[in-house]
Amino acid sequence: MTPQQRRSKITPERELEFYEAALDLLREGGYDALTMEGVAARTRCGKSTLYRQWRTKPQLVAAALRGTRCLALARVDTGTLKGDLLAAACTAGAGSGRDTTLMHALSHAALQNPELLRALREALIEPEIAAIDAMIRRAVARGEIAADNPAAEFVAAQLIGVVRARPMLEGRHADETYLTRFLEAAIFPALGLRAGPCAAKAARESVTAPV
């Protein structure tokens, strides 16, 4: 029996249950405390089912990261860079509690496990960077910012970095209000942009619009 045939026995809904259980356990106790037995107990299945589907813990975590990430930033396109970045702040702020906790739970283990590090980058980091870089490219094409603006290449690093850093520096998550203030104080001036009510309104509509 091939791996593909074995996978067909698990429905997508059941697979998602396994993924969510694994990530919830990661947030609660960290990577070292996560076990296949714990996931099996939480999802009320035999651990042999998990081992047939994902032979190791890193493989399960990698699959969970890839299978549950919502590429919300990739859908943002308000028509202006200000609106796009404000929408990104709304999206990142809404998920900062769960995602930041997950990143902290995985970061140390990932440095010691190349397979886990690849999964972390592919599922969480690279899609965010690509989405923000696409916002910058669209802004350059529209003439909102100059192609040689030296601040443009650092926008993704700044926005993603502050989401990860605030819990360590201040003990609080980077919510929408904090990220909006960060954009207006640090990123918009460097890009030569100034936020206004229209940009904020467009950003909110972009985040709440059905997809």
Wavefront OBJ file of the C-alpha trace (Angstrom):
o trace
v 0.000 0.000 0.000
v 1.410 3.379 -0.991
v 1.549 6.458 1.287
v -1.062 8.114 -0.946
v -3.446 5.201 -0.450
v -2.966 5.365 3.308
v -3.692 9.104 3.293
v -6.998 8.594 1.490
v -8.453 6.918 4.602
v -8.409 10.226 6.516
v -10.940 12.863 5.494
v -9.803 16.478 5.101
v -11.969 17.418 8.083
v -10.345 14.768 10.273
v -6.889 15.764 9.056
v -7.602 19.350 10.074
v -8.567 18.136 13.547
v -5.156 16.505 13.892
v -3.426 19.671 12.689
v -5.307 21.952 15.062
v -4.719 19.624 18.000
v -0.979 19.526 17.299
v -0.734 23.317 17.066
v -2.857 23.847 20.176
v -0.573 21.511 22.136
v 2.447 23.387 20.803
v 1.046 26.690 22.044
v 0.207 25.188 25.428
v 3.430 23.374 26.227
v 6.040 24.038 23.564
v 7.657 21.736 21.044
v 9.418 19.445 23.512
v 6.159 18.714 25.327
v 4.286 17.888 22.127
v 3.937 14.140 21.578
v 2.149 11.978 19.058
v 0.444 10.316 22.023
v -0.860 13.707 23.185
v -2.314 14.486 19.774
v -3.898 11.036 19.641
v -5.489 11.527 23.055
v -6.853 14.964 22.209
v -8.335 13.788 18.914
v -9.484 10.438 20.304
v -7.703 8.280 17.790
v -5.135 5.524 17.984
v -1.571 6.800 17.877
v -0.871 4.190 15.192
v -3.106 6.268 12.900
v -0.836 9.261 13.354
v 2.334 7.250 12.855
v 0.979 5.758 9.629
v 0.109 9.224 8.327
v 3.117 11.156 9.665
v 6.029 8.998 10.741
v 7.645 11.570 13.038
v 6.708 14.564 15.148
v 8.517 17.032 12.852
v 6.561 15.679 9.882
v 3.264 16.156 11.727
v 4.164 19.702 12.776
v 5.327 20.553 9.253
v 2.075 19.230 7.797
v 0.042 21.120 10.405
v 1.783 24.394 9.618
v 1.298 23.984 5.883
v -2.268 22.762 6.215
v -3.689 25.468 8.477
v -2.107 28.720 7.374
v -4.534 31.250 5.916
v -2.857 33.479 3.352
v -4.926 36.508 4.349
v -2.208 39.027 3.498
v -1.971 37.661 -0.041
v -5.603 38.696 -0.636
v -5.086 42.311 0.462
v -5.216 44.826 -2.381
v -6.906 48.104 -1.436
v -5.491 50.101 -4.346
v -2.986 52.084 -2.268
v 0.098 51.145 -0.311
v -1.196 52.942 2.773
v -4.405 50.977 2.630
v -2.573 47.701 2.027
v -0.262 48.157 4.993
v -3.102 49.217 7.280
v -5.020 46.131 6.184
v -1.934 44.057 6.938
v -1.889 45.597 10.420
v -5.541 44.606 10.916
v -4.838 41.039 9.822
v -1.600 40.630 11.762
v -3.081 42.228 14.865
v -6.082 39.903 14.815
v -3.884 36.806 14.745
v -0.925 38.061 16.765
v -1.847 36.249 19.971
v -2.124 32.784 18.451
v 0.613 33.135 15.833
v 3.179 34.815 18.094
v 2.699 32.157 20.761
v 3.163 29.497 18.117
v 6.323 31.120 16.778
v 7.832 31.294 20.248
v 6.972 27.658 20.872
v 8.736 26.615 17.686
v 11.635 29.018 17.284
v 14.188 27.350 19.571
v 13.345 23.837 18.393
v 13.472 24.912 14.755
v 17.068 26.100 15.094
v 18.016 22.545 16.047
v 15.802 20.785 13.512
v 16.317 21.675 9.818
v 13.083 19.963 8.754
v 11.071 21.969 11.253
v 12.868 25.188 10.330
v 12.004 24.704 6.652
v 8.357 24.115 7.527
v 8.266 27.210 9.712
v 9.722 29.396 6.997
v 7.552 27.953 4.230
v 4.290 28.049 6.167
v 4.550 31.204 8.263
v 7.368 33.508 7.262
v 7.874 33.348 3.506
v 4.179 33.852 2.583
v 4.027 36.964 4.793
v 7.197 38.400 3.272
v 5.977 37.661 -0.269
v 2.626 39.356 0.371
v 4.184 42.527 1.784
v 6.796 42.652 -0.970
v 3.963 42.408 -3.513
v 2.321 45.446 -1.896
v 5.561 47.370 -2.341
v 5.887 46.331 -5.993
v 2.339 47.455 -6.730
v 3.037 50.790 -5.063
v 6.137 51.297 -7.194
v 4.163 50.435 -10.332
v 1.475 52.997 -9.367
v 4.101 55.649 -8.707
v 3.311 55.959 -5.000
v 6.915 55.410 -3.982
v 10.171 55.515 -5.899
v 11.668 52.232 -7.011
v 14.944 53.172 -5.296
v 13.382 54.177 -1.978
v 15.896 52.714 0.507
v 13.212 51.963 3.102
v 11.135 49.755 0.796
v 13.198 46.598 1.195
v 12.860 46.693 4.998
v 9.068 47.018 5.297
v 8.399 43.275 5.607
v 11.202 42.802 8.140
v 9.964 45.734 10.221
v 6.293 44.798 10.251
v 6.821 41.084 10.843
v 9.611 41.780 13.321
v 7.576 44.086 15.540
v 4.780 41.502 15.747
v 7.281 38.943 17.037
v 9.226 41.357 19.249
v 6.560 43.189 21.250
v 5.602 40.220 23.460
v 9.234 39.833 24.512
v 9.874 43.554 24.977
v 6.624 44.617 26.632
v 4.779 41.437 27.527
v 1.866 42.335 25.231
v 0.849 41.218 21.777
v 1.123 43.594 18.817
v -2.563 44.309 18.240
v -4.050 46.385 15.433
v -3.846 49.663 17.356
v -0.178 49.161 18.160
v 0.696 48.122 14.593
v -1.194 51.080 13.134
v 0.755 53.462 15.361
v 3.963 51.731 14.332
v 3.116 52.177 10.646
v 2.277 55.848 11.082
v 5.336 56.631 13.203
v 8.041 54.493 11.610
v 7.157 53.031 8.218
v 4.984 55.619 6.467
v 7.417 58.512 7.049
v 10.329 56.433 5.738
v 8.325 55.640 2.594
v 7.169 59.231 2.172
v 3.534 58.335 2.896
v 0.997 59.884 5.225
v -1.984 57.899 6.500
v -5.456 59.377 6.314
v -9.082 58.407 6.941
v -9.591 57.097 3.403
v -6.692 54.701 3.653
v -7.843 53.406 7.014
v -11.411 52.923 5.742
v -10.214 51.052 2.654
v -8.016 48.854 4.806
v -10.884 47.816 7.059
v -13.153 47.101 4.099
v -10.436 44.941 2.536
v -10.090 42.840 5.673
v -13.830 42.389 6.265
v -14.903 41.886 2.654
v -15.994 38.337 1.761
v -13.519 36.283 -0.273
l 1 2 3 4 5 6 7 8 9 10 11 12 13 14 15 16 17 18 19 20 21 22 23 24 25 26 27 28 29 30 31 32 33 34 35 36 37 38 39 40 41 42 43 44 45 46 47 48 49 50 51 52 53 54 55 56 57 58 59 60 61 62 63 64 65 66 67 68 69 70 71 72 73 74 75 76 77 78 79 80 81 82 83 84 85 86 87 88 89 90 91 92 93 94 95 96 97 98 99 100 101 102 103 104 105 106 107 108 109 110 111 112 113 114 115 116 117 118 119 120 121 122 123 124 125 126 127 128 129 130 131 132 133 134 135 136 137 138 139 140 141 142 143 144 145 146 147 148 149 150 151 152 153 154 155 156 157 158 159 160 161 162 163 164 165 166 167 168 169 170 171 172 173 174 175 176 177 178 179 180 181 182 183 184 185 186 187 188 189 190 191 192 193 194 195 196 197 198 199 200 201 202 203 204 205 206 207 208 209 210 211
